[in-house]
Amino acid sequence: MFNGFISIDKPPIITAHDCVSNLRKLLKQKKIGHGGTLDPMATGVLPIAVGNATRLLRFLPEGKAYNAKIRFGIVTNTDDITGEVLSDRSCPNLTLDEVEKYLPLFQGTITQRPPAFSAIQVNGKRLYDLARRGEINESDIPIREVEITEIKVLGWTEGDYPELDVAISCGSGTYIRSIARDLGEKLGYGATLSSLRRTYSNGFALEASLTFEQVAELMRSQNLKVLAPDHGLHFLPEVLLGVDLTKRWCMGQTIKDGFALTVNSLEESAKLETHNYVRTYTEDHQFLGVSEAIGSDLQPIVVLHPIN
């Protein structure tokens, strides 16, 4: 029985739900969940929790990063290259200098209209279901505010339908397809997303990600090791509990003045200014779960290692 995280390098075409199904078969384990969706066309980092770590998914940090390729002159109904082409206008004279003039408009806190073909719910129904049935208008799609930390140009390919390669760092809820669509609209030629690879997601990096083939091989050789349950949670402050307090905490009891026990209290107290949740450990640093800091008290929220 595995308990922890696996960062999957998702292949194209399949969905995040398909990834979970594949892992259940490979690991012969049912309790598996993913940390955020990824478009079927996209590849790259998909954090997956296994066993008791599924209870920690909601505590993972914000933040995602992508390498994207944007093709100009093509507009589709899905805002990516897999959709139905709505307009086709070659633009061989478009230059990188022209494109770069508009990139600052897509950095910082911006408003964004999600693609019609997306998993967002409107009146209890998924947008992609409404879009497939032709029951959604652009004005019905809720505008949302998203955070784009950085857009860095990686390359430029000239041609009748020139392509821009960019690295994008952003907050959760950002649609890279929408950036491609809106950038094309600003330039007057239209654009669509032609490829997308996620390089970072919620505390997990591409370098530590495994393909399904690698997972299968590691299972055959009995060498598969999952990432620790507290992987990705190190942005949260931590506390170490002695033996008696550990027993009480694992029984669900609030620890009075528990936050006074933090390791490196100055640094950890600074973290608490922005985070109400606390990583909780034994004195020998065995991860117990997550507490909520209520004043100086620690209330158990997720108890992974109950002690009898």
PAPAVEX-404908 format. One line per 10 residues: number of its first residue (from 0); their letters; for each residue z, x, y of N, C-alpha, C. Coordinates in Angstrom, 1 decimal. Layout:
N
NUM) A) Z:X:Y:Z:X:Y:Z:X:Y  ...
***
This chain:
308
0) MFNGFISIDK) 0.0:0.8:-1.2:0.0:0.0:0.0:0.0:0.9:1.2  -1.0:0.7:2.1:-1.1:1.5:3.3:-0.5:0.7:4.5  0.2:1.4:5.4:0.8:0.9:6.6:0.5:1.8:7.7  -0.4:1.4:8.6:-0.8:2.3:9.8:-2.1:1.9:10.3  -2.8:2.8:11.0:-4.1:2.5:11.6:-5.2:3.3:11.0  -6.4:2.8:11.0:-7.6:3.5:10.7:-8.6:3.2:11.9  -9.1:4.3:12.4:-10.1:4.1:13.5:-11.4:4.2:12.8  -12.1:3.1:12.8:-13.4:3.0:12.1:-14.5:3.3:13.1  -15.5:4.1:12.6:-16.7:4.3:13.4:-17.7:3.2:12.9  -17.7:2.1:13.7:-18.5:1.0:13.3:-20.0:1.2:13.3
10) PPIITAHDCV) -20.6:0.9:12.2:-22.1:1.0:12.1:-22.7:-0.2:12.9  -24.0:-0.1:13.2:-24.7:-1.2:13.8:-24.9:-2.4:12.9  -25.2:-3.5:13.6:-25.5:-4.8:12.9:-24.3:-5.6:12.5  -23.3:-5.0:11.8:-22.2:-5.8:11.4:-21.2:-6.1:12.5  -20.4:-7.1:12.3:-19.4:-7.5:13.2:-18.0:-6.9:12.9  -17.1:-7.0:13.9:-15.7:-6.5:13.7:-15.1:-7.2:12.5  -15.4:-8.5:12.3:-14.8:-9.3:11.2:-15.4:-8.7:9.9  -16.7:-8.3:9.9:-17.3:-7.7:8.7:-16.5:-6.4:8.3  -16.2:-5.6:9.4:-15.5:-4.4:9.2:-14.1:-4.6:8.5  -13.4:-5.6:8.9:-12.1:-5.9:8.3:-12.4:-6.3:6.8
20) SNLRKLLKQK) -13.4:-7.1:6.5:-13.7:-7.5:5.2:-14.0:-6.3:4.3  -14.8:-5.4:4.8:-15.2:-4.2:4.1:-14.0:-3.4:3.7  -13.0:-3.2:4.7:-11.9:-2.4:4.4:-10.9:-3.1:3.4  -10.8:-4.4:3.5:-10.0:-5.1:2.5:-10.5:-4.8:1.1  -11.8:-4.7:0.9:-12.4:-4.4:-0.4:-12.1:-3.0:-0.8  -12.3:-2.1:0.2:-12.1:-0.6:-0.1:-10.7:-0.3:-0.4  -9.8:-0.8:0.4:-8.4:-0.5:0.3:-7.6:-1.4:-0.8  -8.3:-2.5:-1.2:-7.7:-3.5:-2.0:-6.4:-4.0:-1.4  -6.5:-4.3:-0.2:-5.3:-4.8:0.6:-5.7:-5.9:1.6  -5.0:-6.9:1.6:-5.4:-8.1:2.4:-4.9:-8.0:3.9
30) KIGHGGTLDP) -3.8:-7.5:4.1:-3.2:-7.5:5.5:-3.8:-6.5:6.4  -4.9:-6.8:7.0:-5.7:-5.9:7.8:-6.2:-6.7:9.1  -6.2:-6.1:10.2:-6.7:-6.8:11.4:-7.3:-5.7:12.4  -8.2:-6.2:13.3:-8.8:-5.3:14.2:-8.3:-5.4:15.6  -8.4:-4.3:16.4:-7.9:-4.4:17.8:-9.1:-4.5:18.7  -9.6:-5.7:18.9:-10.7:-6.0:19.8:-12.0:-6.0:19.2  -12.9:-6.8:19.7:-14.2:-6.9:19.1:-15.2:-5.9:19.6  -16.3:-5.8:18.9:-17.4:-4.9:19.3:-18.7:-5.6:19.0  -19.6:-5.7:19.9:-20.9:-6.4:19.6:-21.5:-5.8:18.4  -22.2:-6.7:17.6:-22.9:-6.3:16.4:-23.8:-5.1:16.6
40) MATGVLPIAV) -24.6:-5.1:17.7:-25.5:-4.0:18.0:-24.8:-2.7:18.2  -23.6:-2.7:18.7:-22.8:-1.5:19.1:-22.3:-0.7:18.0  -22.1:0.5:18.2:-21.4:1.4:17.2:-20.2:2.0:17.8  -19.4:2.7:17.0:-18.3:3.5:17.5:-16.9:3.0:17.2  -16.0:3.3:18.0:-14.5:3.2:17.7:-14.1:1.7:17.6  -13.6:1.4:16.5:-12.9:0.1:16.2:-11.6:0.3:15.6  -10.5:0.2:16.4:-9.2:0.4:15.8:-8.8:-0.8:14.8  -8.4:-0.4:13.6:-8.0:-1.4:12.6:-6.6:-1.1:12.1  -5.8:-2.1:12.1:-4.4:-2.0:11.6:-4.3:-2.4:10.2  -3.5:-1.7:9.4:-3.4:-2.0:8.0:-1.9:-2.2:7.7
50) GNATRLLRFL) -1.6:-3.2:6.9:-0.2:-3.5:6.5:0.6:-4.0:7.6  1.8:-3.5:7.7:2.8:-3.9:8.7:2.3:-3.5:10.1  1.4:-2.6:10.2:0.9:-2.1:11.6:0.2:-3.2:12.3  -0.3:-4.3:11.5:-1.0:-5.4:12.2:-0.1:-6.1:13.2  1.2:-5.9:13.1:2.2:-6.5:14.0:2.2:-5.8:15.3  1.6:-4.6:15.4:1.7:-3.7:16.5:0.4:-3.8:17.4  -0.6:-4.5:16.9:-1.9:-4.5:17.6:-1.7:-5.0:19.1  -0.9:-5.9:19.4:-0.7:-6.4:20.7:-0.1:-5.4:21.7  0.5:-4.3:21.2:1.1:-3.3:22.0:0.2:-2.2:22.4  -1.0:-2.1:21.8:-1.9:-1.0:22.0:-2.3:-0.9:23.5
60) PEGKAYNAKI) -2.5:0.3:24.0:-2.8:0.4:25.5:-4.2:-0.1:25.8  -4.3:-0.4:27.1:-5.6:-0.8:27.7:-6.6:0.4:27.7  -7.8:0.2:28.0:-8.8:1.2:28.2:-9.8:1.4:27.1  -11.1:1.5:27.6:-12.2:1.8:26.6:-13.2:2.7:27.3  -14.0:3.4:26.5:-15.0:4.2:27.0:-16.3:4.1:26.2  -17.4:4.2:26.8:-18.7:3.9:26.1:-19.8:4.9:26.6  -20.7:5.2:25.7:-22.0:5.8:26.0:-23.0:4.7:25.9  -23.7:4.4:27.0:-24.6:3.3:27.0:-26.0:3.8:27.4  -27.0:3.1:26.9:-28.4:3.3:27.4:-29.0:2.0:27.9  -29.4:2.1:29.2:-29.9:0.9:29.9:-31.4:1.0:30.1
70) RFGIVTNTDD) -32.2:0.0:29.6:-33.6:0.0:29.8:-34.1:-0.9:30.9  -34.8:-0.3:31.8:-35.2:-1.1:33.0:-36.6:-1.8:32.8  -36.8:-2.9:33.4:-38.1:-3.7:33.3:-38.0:-4.8:32.2  -37.0:-4.8:31.4:-36.9:-5.9:30.4:-35.6:-6.7:30.6  -35.8:-8.0:30.6:-34.6:-8.9:30.7:-34.6:-9.8:29.4  -33.4:-9.9:28.8:-33.3:-10.7:27.6:-32.2:-11.8:27.8  -32.2:-12.8:26.9:-31.2:-13.8:27.0:-29.8:-13.4:26.6  -29.7:-12.3:25.8:-28.4:-11.8:25.4:-27.9:-10.6:26.2  -28.8:-10.1:27.2:-28.5:-9.0:28.0:-28.5:-7.7:27.2  -29.0:-7.7:26.0:-29.2:-6.5:25.2:-30.6:-6.6:24.5
80) ITGEVLSDRS) -31.0:-5.5:23.9:-32.3:-5.4:23.3:-32.5:-6.3:22.1  -31.5:-6.8:21.6:-31.6:-7.7:20.4:-32.0:-9.1:20.7  -32.0:-9.5:22.0:-32.2:-10.8:22.4:-33.7:-11.2:22.6  -33.9:-12.4:23.0:-35.3:-12.9:23.3:-35.7:-12.4:24.7  -36.8:-11.8:24.8:-37.3:-11.3:26.1:-37.7:-12.4:27.0  -37.0:-12.4:28.2:-37.3:-13.5:29.2:-38.3:-13.0:30.3  -38.3:-11.7:30.5:-39.2:-11.1:31.5:-39.5:-9.7:31.1  -40.8:-9.3:31.4:-41.2:-7.9:31.1:-42.0:-7.4:32.2  -41.5:-6.4:32.9:-42.1:-5.9:34.1:-42.0:-4.4:34.1  -43.0:-3.7:33.8:-43.0:-2.2:33.7:-42.7:-1.7:35.1
90) CPNLTLDEVE) -42.0:-0.6:35.2:-41.6:0.1:36.4:-41.6:1.6:36.3  -42.8:2.1:36.1:-43.0:3.6:35.9:-42.6:4.4:37.1  -42.6:3.8:38.3:-42.2:4.5:39.5:-40.8:4.5:39.9  -40.0:3.8:39.1:-38.5:3.8:39.4:-37.9:5.2:39.1  -37.1:5.7:40.0:-36.5:7.0:39.9:-35.0:6.9:39.7  -34.5:8.0:39.2:-33.0:8.1:39.1:-32.3:8.1:40.4  -32.9:8.6:41.4:-32.3:8.6:42.8:-32.1:7.1:43.2  -33.1:6.3:43.0:-32.9:4.9:43.3:-31.8:4.2:42.6  -31.7:4.5:41.3:-30.7:3.9:40.5:-29.3:4.3:40.9  -29.2:5.6:41.2:-27.8:6.2:41.5:-27.3:5.6:42.8
100) KYLPLFQGTI) -28.2:5.1:43.7:-27.7:4.5:44.9:-26.9:3.2:44.7  -27.1:2.6:43.5:-26.4:1.3:43.3:-25.2:1.5:42.3  -25.1:2.6:41.7:-24.0:2.8:40.7:-22.6:2.6:41.3  -22.4:3.1:42.6:-21.0:2.9:43.2:-20.6:1.4:43.3  -21.6:0.5:43.3:-21.3:-0.9:43.3:-20.6:-1.4:42.1  -20.7:-0.6:41.0:-20.1:-1.0:39.7:-18.9:-0.2:39.3  -18.3:0.4:40.3:-17.1:1.2:40.0:-15.9:0.6:40.8  -14.7:0.7:40.2:-13.5:0.2:40.8:-13.3:-1.2:40.2  -12.6:-2.0:41.0:-12.3:-3.4:40.6:-13.5:-4.3:41.0  -14.2:-4.9:40.1:-15.4:-5.7:40.4:-15.3:-7.0:39.7
110) TQRPPAFSAI) -16.1:-8.0:40.2:-16.3:-9.2:39.5:-17.5:-9.2:38.7  -17.4:-9.9:37.5:-18.5:-9.8:36.5:-18.7:-11.1:35.8  -20.0:-11.5:35.7:-20.3:-12.7:34.9:-20.6:-12.2:33.4  -19.8:-12.6:32.5:-20.0:-12.2:31.1:-21.4:-12.8:30.6  -22.0:-12.1:29.6:-23.2:-12.6:29.0:-23.0:-14.0:28.4  -24.1:-14.8:28.5:-24.1:-16.2:27.9:-23.8:-16.1:26.4  -24.3:-15.1:25.7:-24.0:-14.8:24.3:-22.8:-13.9:24.2  -21.6:-14.5:24.3:-20.4:-13.7:24.2:-19.3:-14.6:23.6  -18.2:-14.0:23.2:-17.2:-14.8:22.5:-16.2:-15.5:23.4  -16.4:-15.4:24.7:-15.5:-16.1:25.6:-15.5:-17.6:25.4
120) QVNGKRLYDL) -14.4:-18.3:25.5:-14.3:-19.7:25.3:-14.4:-20.5:26.6  -15.2:-21.5:26.6:-15.3:-22.5:27.7:-15.0:-23.9:27.1  -13.9:-24.5:27.6:-13.5:-25.8:27.1:-13.3:-25.8:25.6  -12.8:-24.7:25.1:-12.4:-24.6:23.7:-13.6:-24.2:22.8  -14.8:-23.9:23.3:-16.0:-23.6:22.6:-16.4:-22.2:22.9  -16.9:-21.4:21.9:-17.4:-20.1:22.2:-18.8:-20.2:23.0  -18.9:-19.2:23.9:-20.1:-19.2:24.7:-21.4:-19.1:23.9  -21.3:-18.2:22.9:-22.5:-17.9:22.1:-22.9:-19.2:21.3  -22.0:-20.0:20.9:-22.3:-21.3:20.2:-23.0:-22.2:21.2  -22.5:-22.3:22.4:-23.1:-23.2:23.4:-24.5:-22.6:23.8
130) ARRGEINESD) -24.6:-21.3:23.9:-25.9:-20.7:24.3:-27.0:-20.9:23.3  -26.6:-20.8:22.0:-27.6:-21.1:20.9:-28.1:-22.5:20.9  -27.2:-23.4:21.3:-27.6:-24.8:21.4:-28.2:-25.2:22.7  -28.3:-24.3:23.7:-28.8:-24.6:25.0:-28.0:-25.4:25.8  -26.6:-25.4:25.6:-25.7:-26.3:26.3:-24.9:-25.6:27.3  -25.3:-24.4:27.8:-24.6:-23.7:28.8:-25.5:-23.3:29.9  -25.0:-23.5:31.2:-25.7:-23.0:32.3:-25.0:-21.8:32.9  -25.8:-21.0:33.6:-25.1:-19.8:34.2:-23.9:-20.1:35.0  -24.0:-21.2:35.8:-22.9:-21.6:36.6:-21.6:-22.0:35.9  -21.8:-22.3:34.6:-20.7:-22.7:33.7:-19.9:-21.5:33.2
140) IPIREVEITE) -20.4:-20.3:33.3:-19.8:-19.1:32.8:-18.8:-18.6:33.8  -17.5:-18.5:33.4:-16.4:-18.1:34.3:-16.6:-16.6:34.8  -16.5:-16.4:36.1:-16.6:-15.1:36.6:-15.2:-14.4:36.4  -15.2:-13.2:36.0:-13.9:-12.5:35.8:-13.8:-11.2:36.5  -12.6:-10.7:36.8:-12.4:-9.4:37.5:-12.2:-8.4:36.4  -12.9:-7.2:36.5:-12.7:-6.2:35.6:-12.6:-4.8:36.3  -12.1:-3.8:35.6:-11.9:-2.5:36.2:-12.8:-1.5:35.6  -13.6:-0.9:36.4:-14.5:0.2:36.0:-13.9:1.5:36.5  -13.4:2.4:35.7:-12.8:3.6:36.1:-13.8:4.6:36.6  -14.9:4.8:35.8:-15.9:5.8:36.1:-17.2:5.4:35.4
150) IKVLGWTEGD) -18.3:5.7:36.1:-19.7:5.7:35.5:-20.3:7.1:35.8  -20.6:7.8:34.7:-21.2:9.1:34.8:-22.6:9.1:34.2  -23.5:9.6:35.0:-24.9:9.7:34.5:-25.0:10.8:33.5  -25.6:10.5:32.3:-25.8:11.5:31.2:-27.2:12.0:31.1  -28.1:11.1:31.5:-29.6:11.4:31.3:-30.5:10.3:31.9  -31.7:10.7:32.0:-32.8:9.8:32.6:-34.1:10.0:31.9  -34.7:9.0:31.3:-36.0:9.1:30.6:-37.0:8.3:31.4  -38.1:9.0:31.9:-39.1:8.3:32.6:-40.1:7.6:31.7  -40.9:6.7:32.2:-41.8:5.9:31.4:-42.1:4.6:32.1  -42.9:3.8:31.4:-43.1:2.4:31.9:-41.9:1.6:31.9
160) YPELDVAISC) -40.9:1.9:31.0:-39.6:1.2:31.0:-38.6:2.3:30.9  -38.3:2.9:32.1:-37.4:4.1:32.1:-36.0:3.7:31.6  -35.3:4.7:31.1:-33.9:4.4:30.5:-32.9:5.4:31.2  -31.7:4.8:31.4:-30.6:5.5:32.0:-29.5:5.7:30.9  -29.1:6.9:30.7:-27.9:7.1:29.8:-26.7:7.3:30.7  -25.6:6.6:30.4:-24.4:6.7:31.2:-23.2:6.7:30.3  -22.1:7.3:30.8:-20.8:7.2:30.2:-19.9:6.3:31.1  -19.3:5.3:30.5:-18.6:4.3:31.3:-17.1:4.3:30.7  -16.2:4.4:31.6:-14.8:4.2:31.3:-14.3:3.0:32.0  -13.6:2.1:31.3:-13.3:0.8:31.9:-12.1:0.1:31.2
170) GSGTYIRSIA) -11.7:-1.0:31.8:-10.6:-1.7:31.3:-11.1:-2.7:30.2  -10.1:-3.3:29.5:-10.4:-4.3:28.5:-11.1:-5.5:29.2  -12.0:-6.2:28.4:-12.7:-7.4:28.9:-14.0:-7.1:29.7  -14.3:-5.8:29.8:-15.5:-5.4:30.5:-16.7:-5.6:29.6  -17.8:-6.2:30.1:-19.0:-6.2:29.3:-20.0:-5.2:29.8  -20.4:-4.2:29.0:-21.4:-3.3:29.4:-22.7:-3.9:29.6  -23.0:-4.9:28.8:-24.3:-5.7:28.9:-24.4:-6.3:30.3  -23.3:-6.8:30.8:-23.4:-7.4:32.2:-23.7:-6.3:33.2  -23.2:-5.1:33.0:-23.4:-4.0:34.0:-24.9:-3.7:34.0  -25.5:-3.6:32.7:-26.9:-3.3:32.6:-27.8:-4.4:33.3
180) RDLGEKLGYG) -27.4:-5.7:33.0:-28.2:-6.8:33.6:-28.1:-6.8:35.1  -26.9:-6.6:35.6:-26.7:-6.7:37.1:-27.3:-5.5:37.8  -27.2:-4.4:37.2:-27.9:-3.2:37.8:-29.4:-3.4:37.9  -30.0:-4.0:36.9:-31.4:-4.3:36.9:-31.7:-5.3:38.0  -30.9:-6.3:38.2:-31.1:-7.3:39.2:-31.0:-6.7:40.6  -30.1:-5.7:40.8:-30.0:-5.1:42.1:-31.3:-4.3:42.4  -31.9:-3.7:41.4:-33.1:-2.9:41.6:-34.3:-3.7:41.7  -34.2:-5.0:41.3:-35.4:-5.9:41.4:-36.3:-5.8:40.2  -36.0:-5.1:39.2:-36.9:-5.0:38.0:-36.3:-5.7:36.8  -35.0:-5.9:36.8:-34.3:-6.4:35.6:-34.0:-5.2:34.7
190) ATLSSLRRTY) -33.1:-5.4:33.8:-32.7:-4.4:32.8:-31.9:-5.0:31.7  -31.9:-4.3:30.6:-31.1:-4.8:29.4:-30.5:-3.6:28.7  -29.4:-3.8:28.0:-28.8:-2.7:27.3:-29.5:-2.4:26.0  -30.0:-1.2:25.8:-30.8:-0.8:24.6:-29.9:-0.1:23.5  -28.8:0.4:23.9:-27.9:1.0:22.9:-26.5:1.1:23.5  -25.5:1.1:22.6:-24.1:1.2:23.0:-23.2:1.8:21.9  -22.5:2.8:22.3:-21.6:3.5:21.4:-20.2:3.7:22.1  -19.2:3.1:21.4:-17.9:3.2:22.0:-17.2:4.5:21.6  -16.8:5.3:22.5:-16.2:6.6:22.2:-14.7:6.6:22.3  -14.1:5.5:22.8:-12.6:5.5:22.9:-12.2:4.0:23.0
200) SNGFALEASL) -11.1:3.6:22.4:-10.7:2.3:22.5:-9.2:2.2:22.2  -8.4:1.8:23.2:-7.0:1.4:23.0:-6.2:2.5:22.3  -6.4:3.7:22.7:-5.6:4.8:22.2:-6.2:5.5:21.0  -7.5:5.2:20.6:-8.1:5.8:19.5:-9.5:6.4:20.0  -9.7:7.6:19.5:-10.9:8.3:19.9:-11.9:8.4:18.8  -13.2:8.6:19.2:-14.3:8.7:18.2:-14.1:9.9:17.3  -13.5:11.0:17.8:-13.3:12.2:17.0:-12.4:12.0:15.8  -11.5:11.0:15.9:-10.6:10.7:14.8:-11.0:9.5:14.0  -12.3:9.0:14.2:-12.8:7.8:13.5:-13.5:8.2:12.2  -13.5:7.2:11.3:-14.1:7.4:10.0:-15.2:6.4:9.7
210) TFEQVAELMR) -16.3:6.8:9.1:-17.3:5.9:8.6:-16.8:5.2:7.4  -17.4:4.1:7.0:-17.0:3.4:5.7:-17.3:4.3:4.5  -18.4:5.1:4.6:-18.7:6.1:3.5:-17.6:7.1:3.4  -17.0:7.6:4.5:-15.9:8.5:4.4:-14.7:7.9:3.9  -14.4:6.7:4.3:-13.2:6.0:3.7:-13.4:5.8:2.2  -14.5:5.4:1.8:-14.8:5.2:0.3:-14.6:6.5:-0.4  -15.1:7.6:0.1:-15.0:8.9:-0.6:-13.5:9.3:-0.6  -12.8:9.2:0.5:-11.4:9.5:0.5:-10.5:8.7:-0.4  -10.9:7.4:-0.6:-10.2:6.6:-1.6:-10.5:7.0:-3.0  -11.8:7.4:-3.3:-12.1:7.9:-4.6:-11.3:9.2:-5.0
220) SQNLKVLAPD) -11.1:10.0:-4.0:-10.4:11.3:-4.2:-8.9:11.2:-4.0  -8.5:9.9:-3.6:-7.1:9.6:-3.4:-6.5:10.5:-2.2  -7.3:10.8:-1.2:-6.9:11.6:-0.1:-6.9:10.8:1.2  -7.1:9.5:1.2:-7.1:8.7:2.4:-5.7:8.7:3.0  -5.5:9.1:4.3:-4.3:9.0:5.0:-4.5:8.2:6.3  -3.8:7.2:6.5:-3.9:6.4:7.7:-3.1:7.0:8.8  -3.5:6.7:10.0:-2.8:7.1:11.2:-1.4:6.4:11.3  -0.4:7.1:11.8:0.9:6.5:11.8:1.0:5.2:12.6  1.9:4.3:12.2:2.0:3.0:12.9:2.2:3.2:14.4  2.9:4.3:14.9:3.1:4.4:16.3:2.0:5.2:17.0
230) HGLHFLPEVL) 0.9:5.5:16.3:-0.3:6.1:16.9:-0.8:5.2:18.0  -1.0:5.7:19.1:-1.6:4.9:20.2:-0.5:4.3:21.1  0.8:4.4:20.6:1.9:3.8:21.4:2.7:4.8:22.2  2.2:6.0:22.3:3.0:7.0:23.0:3.0:6.9:24.5  2.3:6.0:25.0:2.4:5.7:26.4:3.7:4.9:26.7  4.3:4.3:25.7:5.5:3.5:25.8:6.7:4.5:25.8  7.8:4.2:26.5:9.0:5.0:26.5:9.6:4.9:25.1  10.4:5.8:24.7:11.0:5.9:23.3:12.5:5.9:23.4  13.2:5.5:22.3:14.6:5.6:22.2:15.0:6.0:20.8  16.0:6.8:20.6:16.5:7.2:19.3:17.9:6.5:19.1
240) LGVDLTKRWC) 18.0:5.9:17.9:19.3:5.2:17.6:20.0:5.9:16.5  21.3:6.0:16.7:22.2:6.5:15.6:22.2:5.6:14.4  22.9:6.0:13.4:22.9:5.3:12.1:23.5:3.9:12.3  24.6:3.7:13.0:25.2:2.4:13.1:24.3:1.5:14.0  23.8:2.0:15.1:23.0:1.2:16.0:21.6:0.9:15.3  21.1:1.8:14.4:19.9:1.5:13.7:20.1:0.3:12.8  21.2:0.3:12.1:21.5:-0.9:11.2:21.6:-2.2:11.9  22.3:-2.1:13.1:22.4:-3.3:13.9:21.0:-3.8:14.4  20.3:-2.8:14.9:18.9:-3.1:15.5:18.0:-3.7:14.4  18.0:-3.2:13.2:17.2:-3.7:12.1:17.6:-5.0:11.6
250) MGQTIKDGFA) 18.9:-5.4:11.9:19.3:-6.8:11.6:19.0:-7.8:12.7  18.3:-7.3:13.8:17.9:-8.2:14.8:18.9:-8.3:16.0  19.9:-7.4:16.0:20.9:-7.5:17.1:20.5:-6.7:18.3  20.8:-7.3:19.5:20.5:-6.6:20.7:21.4:-5.4:20.9  20.9:-4.3:21.3:21.7:-3.1:21.5:22.1:-3.0:23.0  23.3:-3.2:23.3:23.8:-3.2:24.7:23.7:-1.7:25.2  23.2:-1.6:26.5:23.0:-0.3:27.1:22.2:0.7:26.2  21.3:0.1:25.4:20.6:1.0:24.5:19.6:1.9:25.1  19.1:1.6:26.3:18.1:2.4:26.9:18.8:3.7:27.5  20.1:3.7:27.6:20.7:5.0:28.0:20.6:6.1:26.9
260) LTVNSLEESA) 20.1:5.7:25.7:20.0:6.7:24.6:18.6:7.3:24.6  17.8:7.2:25.6:16.4:7.7:25.5:16.4:9.2:25.5  15.3:9.7:24.8:15.0:11.1:24.8:14.4:11.4:26.1  14.8:12.5:26.7:14.2:13.0:28.0:14.3:11.8:29.0  15.4:11.3:29.3:15.6:10.0:30.0:14.8:9.9:31.3  14.7:11.0:32.1:14.0:10.9:33.3:12.5:10.5:33.1  11.9:11.2:32.2:10.5:10.9:31.8:10.3:9.5:31.2  11.2:9.2:30.3:11.1:7.9:29.6:11.4:6.8:30.6  12.4:7.0:31.5:12.7:5.9:32.5:11.6:5.7:33.4  10.8:6.7:33.7:9.6:6.5:34.6:8.6:5.7:33.8
270) KLETHNYVRT) 8.4:5.8:32.5:7.5:5.0:31.8:8.0:3.5:31.8  9.3:3.3:31.8:9.8:2.0:31.7:9.5:1.2:33.0  9.2:1.9:34.1:8.9:1.2:35.4:7.6:0.4:35.2  6.8:0.8:34.3:5.5:0.0:34.1:5.4:-0.6:32.8  6.3:-0.4:31.8:6.2:-0.9:30.5:7.6:-1.5:30.1  7.6:-2.7:29.6:8.9:-3.3:29.2:9.2:-3.1:27.7  8.2:-2.6:27.0:8.4:-2.4:25.6:8.8:-0.9:25.3  9.5:-0.7:24.2:10.1:0.6:23.9:9.8:1.0:22.4  9.3:2.2:22.2:9.2:2.6:20.8:10.6:3.0:20.3  11.0:2.5:19.2:12.4:2.7:18.7:12.4:3.5:17.4
280) YTEDHQFLGV) 13.2:4.5:17.4:13.3:5.5:16.2:14.7:5.7:15.8  14.8:6.2:14.6:16.1:6.7:14.1:16.4:8.1:14.8  17.6:8.6:14.6:17.9:9.9:15.1:17.0:11.0:14.6  16.5:10.9:13.4:15.6:11.9:12.8:14.1:11.5:13.1  13.9:10.6:14.0:12.6:10.3:14.5:11.7:9.5:13.5  12.3:8.7:12.7:11.5:7.8:11.9:11.3:6.5:12.7  10.0:6.1:12.8:9.7:5.0:13.6:10.2:3.7:13.0  10.9:2.9:13.8:11.5:1.6:13.3:10.7:0.4:13.8  10.1:0.5:15.0:9.4:-0.6:15.5:9.4:-0.6:17.0  9.4:-1.8:17.6:9.3:-2.0:19.1:10.4:-2.9:19.6
290) SEAIGSDLQP) 11.0:-2.4:20.6:12.0:-3.2:21.3:11.5:-3.7:22.7  12.1:-4.7:23.2:11.9:-5.1:24.6:13.1:-4.6:25.4  12.9:-4.0:26.5:14.0:-3.5:27.4:14.3:-4.7:28.4  15.5:-5.2:28.2:16.0:-6.3:29.1:17.1:-5.7:29.9  16.8:-5.3:31.1:17.8:-4.5:31.9:18.0:-3.2:31.1  19.2:-2.8:30.7:19.5:-1.6:30.0:19.7:-1.9:28.5  19.4:-3.2:28.1:19.6:-3.6:26.7:18.3:-3.5:26.0  18.4:-3.3:24.6:17.2:-3.3:23.8:17.2:-4.5:22.8  16.2:-5.3:22.9:16.1:-6.5:22.0:15.0:-6.2:21.0  15.3:-6.2:19.7:14.3:-5.9:18.7:13.1:-7.0:18.8
300) IVVLHPIN) 11.9:-6.5:18.8:10.7:-7.4:18.8:9.9:-7.3:17.5  9.6:-6.1:17.1:8.9:-5.9:15.8:9.8:-4.9:15.1  10.3:-5.3:13.9:11.1:-4.5:13.1:10.3:-4.1:11.8  9.9:-2.8:11.7:9.1:-2.4:10.6:9.9:-1.9:9.4  11.1:-1.4:9.7:11.9:-0.8:8.6:13.3:-1.3:8.6  13.4:-2.5:8.1:14.8:-3.1:8.0:15.6:-2.3:7.0  16.9:-2.0:7.4:17.8:-1.2:6.6:18.9:-2.1:6.0  19.0:-2.1:4.7:20.1:-2.9:4.1:21.4:-2.3:4.2
***
